């Protein structure tokens, strides 16, 4: 009976009585392939994409356990293995260039590094698609961790954690302090201890995007109806009249209620020169306003 080939690593499966005088070499090659699969390393150029090989009865780059993808890429590229293979990989995207890299099977889907992600992933092929073996580090860190980066969807920290780079795509929960000894803590509006400034030199209608900012202006401010709803309660905007001598008006559109903290009256307001007012949404189209140089 003739030799056959294994499905995944393409080992030579020797039959009884076959390969007289050559079985030793065939066995040695099989052992080298197993060594590749267990701990083999290969740097693979992905400059123009790459198709990994799985030659029958021979060592091949696709059989390595660890792959380092290299090269300068000028566009999005794919690194492809045969669809019939089931195997695990540790893959590092060490390419140069702000483009995506996708590790996939020839006929299925894969896992993609974003244009800015030059990290490592644990992957496996299920014979159809490439899947990510670890999609996140444990969602809860209960003891001290020191690392250069954490990428997580949700992260809960209950003890000291020192990270030089952290990416969280959803929530972070901390049982104790979050401390930074260098740099700033920022959100989508900027550094959280600084109120972002928005400069205006003409009449301006407030928007939801102004929440958390202060507007420096010498012109009138309009508070629109139908923009701030019940779900926006708690959002605030500050207005600074930067004009050296003239006042500006803060005007409600029809359907907007704006109570002055000093009297409780609902009316348009005047902010005098160098005055500062803060408007707080307390409900659907409902606000309170307070400040200095306000009447």
C-alpha positions in Angstrom: 0.0 0.0 0.0 1.4 3.4 -0.9 2.2 6.2 1.5 -0.5 8.7 2.4 -0.3 12.3 3.7 -1.8 13.6 6.9 -4.5 16.3 6.6 -3.1 19.2 8.4 0.7 19.2 8.7 1.1 17.1 5.5 3.3 14.5 7.3 4.1 11.4 5.3 2.2 8.5 6.7 4.3 5.4 5.9 2.6 2.1 5.3 3.9 -1.3 6.4 6.6 -2.6 4.1 7.1 0.6 2.2 10.2 2.8 1.9 12.9 0.2 2.3 16.1 2.1 2.9 14.4 5.6 3.1 12.0 5.3 6.0 14.6 6.9 8.4 14.9 10.0 6.3 11.1 10.2 5.9 10.7 9.9 9.7 13.3 12.6 10.3 11.5 14.9 8.0 8.2 14.2 9.8 10.0 15.1 13.1 11.2 18.3 11.7 7.7 19.2 10.6 6.4 18.5 14.1 9.2 20.7 15.5 8.0 23.5 13.2 4.4 23.1 14.4 5.3 23.0 18.1 7.9 25.8 18.2 9.1 26.8 14.7 9.6 30.4 13.8 9.6 32.1 10.4 9.8 35.7 9.2 7.5 36.1 6.2 7.5 39.1 3.9 4.0 40.5 3.5 5.1 43.4 1.4 2.7 42.3 -1.4 0.7 39.9 0.7 1.7 36.3 1.2 0.5 32.7 0.6 1.9 30.3 3.1 2.9 26.9 1.8 2.0 23.4 3.1 4.1 21.0 1.0 3.5 17.3 1.3 6.2 15.6 3.3 8.4 18.7 3.6 9.1 21.5 6.0 7.2 24.6 4.8 6.7 28.2 6.1 3.0 27.7 6.8 3.7 24.9 9.3 5.6 27.1 11.8 4.0 27.9 15.1 5.3 31.5 15.2 5.2 33.9 12.3 6.6 37.4 12.0 5.1 39.3 9.2 7.6 41.8 7.8 8.0 44.2 4.9 6.9 47.7 3.9 3.3 47.6 2.8 1.8 50.3 0.5 -1.8 49.0 0.7 -4.0 46.6 2.6 -2.6 43.0 2.3 -3.7 39.4 3.0 -1.6 36.5 4.4 -3.3 33.3 3.3 -3.2 29.6 4.3 -5.1 26.7 2.7 -8.7 26.5 3.8 -8.5 22.8 4.7 -5.8 23.3 7.4 -6.5 23.2 11.1 -3.7 24.8 13.1 -2.8 27.3 15.8 -0.5 30.3 15.3 1.2 33.1 17.1 1.5 35.9 14.6 3.2 39.3 14.9 2.4 42.1 12.6 5.8 43.7 12.1 5.1 45.3 8.8 5.9 49.0 8.1 3.1 51.2 6.7 -0.3 52.4 7.9 -2.4 49.7 6.2 -4.4 46.7 7.4 -3.1 43.1 7.4 -5.5 40.2 7.3 -4.5 36.6 8.2 -7.1 34.4 6.5 -7.8 31.1 4.8 -8.0 30.9 1.0 -11.8 30.7 0.9 -12.9 31.9 4.3 -12.7 34.8 6.6 -9.8 36.0 8.8 -8.5 38.3 11.5 -7.4 41.8 10.7 -4.8 44.1 12.3 -5.9 47.7 11.9 -3.7 50.2 10.1 -2.2 51.3 13.4 -2.0 47.8 15.1 1.5 46.4 15.1 0.9 43.8 17.8 0.8 40.1 18.2 -2.2 37.7 18.1 -2.9 34.1 19.0 -4.9 32.6 16.1 -6.3 29.3 14.9 -7.7 27.9 11.8 -10.8 25.7 12.1 -10.4 24.4 8.6 -12.7 27.1 7.2 -11.9 30.4 8.8 -9.2 32.0 11.0 -10.4 32.8 14.5 -8.7 34.7 17.3 -7.7 32.4 20.2 -7.8 35.1 22.8 -10.1 38.1 22.2 -9.2 39.8 25.5 -7.1 39.4 28.6 -9.3 38.5 31.6 -11.9 41.2 32.1 -10.9 41.5 35.7 -7.4 42.1 37.0 -7.3 41.2 40.7 -3.6 41.6 41.5 -0.7 43.8 40.4 0.2 43.8 36.7 3.1 45.6 35.0 3.0 45.6 31.2 3.6 47.8 28.2 0.0 47.5 26.8 -3.4 46.2 27.5 -6.1 45.9 24.8 -9.6 45.1 26.3 -13.3 45.6 25.6 -14.2 45.9 29.3 -11.6 46.1 32.1 -12.0 45.9 35.8 -9.0 46.7 38.0 -9.0 45.9 41.7 -5.3 46.4 42.5 -2.2 48.2 41.3 -1.7 48.0 37.6 1.2 49.8 35.8 0.6 50.1 32.0 2.5 52.3 29.6 -0.2 52.0 26.9 -3.8 51.0 27.4 -6.7 50.6 24.9 -10.2 50.0 26.1 -13.1 49.9 23.6 -15.9 49.9 26.2 -15.9 50.3 30.0 -13.2 50.5 32.7 -14.1 49.9 36.3 -11.6 50.6 39.1 -12.1 49.6 42.8 -9.3 51.9 43.8 -7.5 54.9 42.3 -6.4 55.2 38.7 -3.1 57.1 38.8 -0.9 58.6 36.1 2.6 59.7 36.9 3.3 61.2 33.5 1.2 62.5 30.7 -2.6 63.2 30.8 -5.8 61.3 31.2 -7.9 62.1 28.2 -11.3 61.3 26.7 -12.9 62.1 23.4 -13.1 65.8 24.4 -9.5 66.1 25.5 -7.5 66.1 28.8 -10.1 65.7 31.5 -8.8 68.3 33.9 -9.0 71.0 31.2 -12.3 72.4 29.9 -12.1 72.5 26.1 -12.5 76.0 24.6 -14.6 76.7 21.5 -14.1 80.2 20.0 -17.0 81.9 18.2 -17.2 85.4 16.6 -20.7 85.3 15.3 -24.2 84.4 16.6 -24.0 80.7 17.5 -26.6 78.0 18.1 -25.6 75.4 20.8 -25.3 71.7 19.9 -24.9 68.5 21.8 -21.3 68.4 20.8 -20.7 71.6 23.0 -21.4 69.6 26.2 -18.4 69.8 28.5 -16.9 72.8 26.7 -16.8 76.6 27.3 -17.6 78.9 24.5 -15.5 82.1 24.2 -17.5 84.6 22.2 -18.4 88.2 21.7 -21.7 87.4 19.9 -25.2 86.1 20.9 -25.9 82.5 21.9 -29.1 80.6 20.9 -30.5 77.7 22.9 -32.4 75.5 20.4 -35.5 73.3 20.9 -35.4 69.6 20.2 -31.7 69.1 20.6 -31.3 68.4 24.3 -33.7 65.6 25.6 -34.3 63.8 28.9 -31.3 61.5 28.1 -29.1 64.6 28.0 -29.9 65.7 31.6 -26.7 66.6 33.4 -24.9 67.9 30.3 -23.6 71.5 30.7 -22.1 74.3 28.6 -20.3 77.4 29.8 -20.4 80.8 28.0 -17.8 83.5 28.4 -18.5 86.9 27.0 -15.1 88.0 25.7 -16.2 91.4 24.5 -14.4 94.3 26.2 -17.5 96.5 26.7 -20.7 95.0 25.1 -23.2 92.5 26.5 -24.5 89.4 24.6 -27.8 87.7 24.8 -28.5 84.1 25.6 -31.8 83.4 23.8 -34.3 80.5 24.0 -36.1 79.3 20.9 -39.8 78.5 21.2 -40.4 75.4 23.4 -37.2 75.9 25.5 -37.4 76.6 29.2 -34.4 78.2 30.9 -34.7 79.0 34.6 -32.3 81.5 36.2 -31.0 80.1 39.4 -31.1 83.5 41.1 -34.9 84.0 40.7 -36.3 80.9 39.2 -37.7 82.9 36.3 -37.9 81.4 32.8 -36.6 84.1 30.4 -33.8 85.0 28.0 -30.7 86.4 29.6 -28.1 89.0 29.1 -24.4 88.3 29.8 -22.4 91.4 30.4 -18.8 92.0 29.3 -16.3 89.5 30.7 -19.2 87.6 32.3 -19.4 83.8 32.6 -22.6 81.7 32.5 -23.1 78.0 32.8 -26.2 76.3 31.3 -27.2 72.9 32.7 -29.7 70.6 31.0 -32.2 69.2 33.6 -34.7 67.6 31.3 -36.3 67.6 27.8 -35.7 71.1 26.4 -35.4 72.3 30.0 -32.3 74.1 31.5 -31.1 76.1 34.4 -28.6 79.0 34.0 -26.2 80.6 36.5 -23.2 82.8 36.4 -21.6 86.1 37.0 -22.4 89.3 35.2 -25.7 87.7 34.3 -29.1 89.5 34.2 
